[in-house]
Amino acid sequence: MKLSQYGYDFSPEMLAKYPAENRDEARLMVVNRKTGAIEHRIFKEILDYFEEKDLFVLNDTKVFPARLYGNKEKTGAEIEIFLLRELNRDLRLWDVLVDPARKIRIGNKLYFGDDDLLVAEVIDNTTSRGRTLRFLFDGSYEEFKEALFSLGETPLPKWVREKVEPEDAERYQTIFAAHEGAVAAPTAGMHFSKHLMKRMEIKGVDCAFITLHVGLGNFRTVDVEDLSKHKMDSEQFFVTEEAARAVNTAKGEGHKVVAIGTTVMRTLETAVSTNGMIKPMEGWTNKFIFAPYDFTVADAMVTNFHLPYSTQLMMVAAFGGYENVMNAYRVAKQEGYRFGTYGDAMLIL
């Protein structure tokens, strides 16, 4: 498969700027992998397709307020910092993106907040993702983190909407978010409401939680026609013994395992052993899944409608079948489905 095969007739109007009023009332397209048949449903009807002891695997990463605005020393020029990853807790080192990047040099100091609540010094200009900053802060780590996050803004992608609104702090997050570390939300999980989770419990549909801290590499443009030459950024993940046991038990007893989102699918395919069983593990994954690919864990997946040429679309097409998925996208456009982060969902069976 080549990059050029993942384009489709896209226009920015297809992107949802706001989420559905209620989480579980986004639209749901249901695609059958074997027949290519398509059904149009509402997300809260997803349980119609599953039975007792089937297992939904969800990503419980928590998005932190990763976007900060500040000023450069001397000139006072406005700068935007996107926190990517904490490199060293004791030294207050962070891997960041800076915009505009061309004016920032090693040794520059950057100031954030009223009365310069935080000051950072640029100490490395050469990382693949941007810059390394050292925050100069005398208080405890907890005080530093509180100051940093108080200045931060919800990192809603700017292609969704330029201006972040107060409601985004809650809506750009799953209701089961527990472990802080993501700079982007696992969007398929955002369709789950408390009411839907309660109905799952009543029906006996089980759930297990893995953690993958979604990074900006997820959205990095693929710029090579030969997909085997594209390198994904590494993202940190955790699969607990409890989660591994739940997946292995469901598989062993013949129940369906459902990957809720591409981040879950990537984690499961990273943590699977040669005998098809999930291992408890933690580490970093840069696994890039595109066709042809033999999936060994999930029997179904839930995902949003992704942008053209994106790595997420490539994974979804590998799972659902290229022709099925590209046809589903054509139908989605005709039927007015909403694409992107706050958009509608697809269930592939």
N, C-alpha and C positions, 0 to 999 in steps of 0.2 A: 504494500500500500504506500502511496505517495501523498505528500502534503496537499497537492492540488486536488485530490479526490475528496477533501473534506470542506470544500467551499459549498455554499448554498445561497440562494437568493435572499439576502439579508438587508433589512433597513433598520435604522435606529429606533423607529417607531414601534418595533416589535418588542423592545425591552420594557419591562415593568419598572416604573419609577417608584412605585409604592407596593407594599405587600397586600394580599387579600385582607379584607376587614377582619376575618377570623382565620386563624392559622390553617385549620383543617378544611377550609372552604375554597381553596384554590382548585382549579380544574385538574383533572387527572386523566391523562391518556393512557390506556392499557394496550400494550403491544404483545401479541403472541409470537414468540421466536420461531415456532415451528411453521405456523401458517401465514404469518405476516398480518393477521387480522387485527383491526383496531377498534377499540371501544372508547366512548367518551363518558367519563364519570366525574364525580366530585371527590376530592381527596379523602374525605371522611368515610367514603364507601369502600376504601381499600380493604377492609377486613372481610368483605364479601369473597375475596379470592384466597383466604387462608383459613386453616383449621386449627383446632386445639393442638398445642405442642409445636406448631411452626414457630420459627425464631426470627425476630427482627434484630439485626445487629446495627447499633447506633454509635455515632461518634460523639463523645461527651466533652470534647475540647471546648474551652471558653475563650471567646474573643476578648482581647484587652484593648483599651483605648490607645491605639498605636500611632495616631497622627498628631504631631505637635507643630505649633507655629511659634516662631521666635525671630530674633534679630541678630545680625552679624555685628561683631565688635567694630568700633570706629565708624563704619559707614552707616550702621543701623539698618542695612538692607534687610528686607523681610525674607525669611527662609522657611521652608516646610521640611520637617523631619518625619520620616516614617520608620518607626522602630521595628526592626525585623527579628532580632534575636539577642538575648542576653548572653554575652560571652564570658564574663567573669563577675560573679556577684560581689566579691570583696573589693575589686578594683573599680566597680561601677562601669564596666565596659559593655558597650552595646554596638551591635552591627546595625547600621541604618542606611536608608536612602535619603539623599539630600536633594532638594529642588529649590532654586537652580543649582545644579552640581558644579558647573564650570567655574564658579567664583569662590569655591570653598577650598582652602589649602590646609596642609598640615600645620598645626600651631594656631590656627584661627580659633577664637573663642566665640561661642554662640550663647545667647541669653534668652531665657524663657520665663514668661509669667510676670505679673506685677512685682515690682521691686526686685526683678531678676531672681525669682525664687530658685531657679536652677541655672547653673552655668555648665557648659560642656566644652571640652577642648578636642579638636580633631587630632587624632594621633596616628591615623593610617588612612591613606588615600587610595589604596590599591586593591581592596577586596573586590571580589567578582560582583558583589551586589551593591557596592557603594563606598561607604566610609566606616571607620571605627571611631566612636566617640567615647571619651572618658568624662563622666559627670563628676563635677567637683562639689562634694556635699559632705558636710561635717557630721550630720546626724546619723542615727542608726539606719540599718538597711530598711527596716519597716517604715521609718519616716521618709527615707529617700523614695521608696516605692510609692508611698501615698502621695508625695509631692509630684512625682513623675506622672502618675495616672490621673491626678486631679487636673493636670494641664492637658491631658490627652483628649482626643476626640475619637468617636466611633469610626473605625476605618472602612466605612462604606465605600466601595469602589466608585471612583469619580465618573465612570461611564454609566452608573446607575443614576446618580444625581450629584450635582456639584455641591449643593448645600446639605449638610447633615442636619437633621431635625431631632428634637429631644426624644421622640418615640423610637428613633433608630437604635438607641442604646439598648432597648428591650427587644425590638423586633429583629435586629441583626444579630440574633443569638438564639440557640435552641432553648427550650424550656428545661432541658436536662443538662445544660452546660455546667461542668463541675471543675475542670482542670484548666487553669489559665495558661495560655501559651500560643493561641492562634491569632494571626493578623487578618484572617478571612474566615467567614463562617462556613460550616459544612451545610450548604443550603438545602439539601434534600431533607435534612432533619428538622428544618424550620417549619415544616408543614404539620408537625405533631403538636397537638394541643393536650391539655390536661384531660379534657373530656375523652379524646380519642385514646389516650393511654389507659384511662379507666375502662373503656370498652374493650381494649385489648386484654386487660386483666380478667374481665368478666368472661370473655370468650375463651380464655386460656391460651392466647397467643403470647408466647414468651418474648422477652427482650434481653439482650446482652449489650454491654458497653465496652467499646475499645476507645482509645484516645489516639488521635493523630493531630498534631498541631499544624494546622494548615498555614502554609507560607505563601509568599507572593510568587514563588516559582510556579505555583499552580496556574498562574495567569501569564506566565512568560510566553512571548510570541515564539512559535516554532519558525525558524528561518532557514531550514534545510529541506529540500524536496525529499531526500532519502531519510525517512523517519528513523532508521536505525542509527543515524548520526546525531540525533537530538539528545541532549543530556538534561535530565530533570534535576532541579535543586533538591537537596536532601531535606526531609521533614522528619521530625522526631515522633516516634509512636510508642505505645505501650499496650500490650495484650496481657491481661492478668490471667492467673490460673483459673479464676472463676469464669471469665469470658471464654477461654479456650475449652474448658469443660462443657460449657453450655453449647458451643458450636459442635464439638465432637459428639456430644450426646444426641443432639438433634440429627446430625448426619447419620450416626450409627443406628438410630431408630427409624430412619426413613422419612423424617419430617423436612419441610422446606426451610432452607436458610436464606434470608433476604438481606442483601447488603443495602443499607440506606445511605446511598451516595457513593460517589467515586472514591472519596477518601477511605471509606470503610472497605470498599472492594480492594483498593491498593494495599491496605493493611493486612487483610485476610490473605491475599496472594503473596505477601511478603512473609507472613508467619506460618505458612503451610509447609509441612514436611513432605518428603517423597512418598510417604504412605497415605497422603491426603488428610492427615490430622493436623489440627492447629496446635502450635507450641506456644506456651507462655513465653513472652520475650519482650524486650524493649531495646530500642536502638534508633537508627536513622535509616530511612528508605528513600531511594531515588528511582524506584521501580517505575518504568514507563510501559504502559500496557497499550498495545495497538495490534490490529489484526495482521497475520493470524495468531491467535493466542488460545491456549486450552485452559479454561477456568476450572479450578478444582474444588472450590468451596461453595460459592453461592449458587442457588437455584433460581433466584430472581433478584432484581435490583430496582431501586427507586432513584430517580435522578431528575434534575431540572433540565430545561432546554438550554443548551450551551451555545457559545459564539462559534462562528465558522473558524475552521483551522485550529481549534483549541484541543489541548491534550485530553480534556474531559470528553469531548465529542468522539475522539478517537477510541477511548476506552469503551464508551457506550456502544459504538458501532461494532467493536470487537465482540462485545457480549451479546448484543441483540441481533447481530448480522448486519453487514454494511447496507444491503439493499433495503432491509426492513426499516432500519433507523433513518436512512436518508429519505425514504418514502414517508415515514412518520413526521419528519420535519417539514416536508412539503405540505402534508395534511394539516399540521399544526399552524402553519402560516395561513392556509386557506380558512381554517376554522377560528382564527383570531386568538390562539393561545398566546400567553404572555411569556416572553423569554427572559433568561438571565436570573440573577441573584434573587429577586423578589417575584419571580415568575411562577408559572404553573409547573406541574410535575408529570413525569412519565413513569409508569410501572411496566417493566419488561418481565414477562413470565416465560 
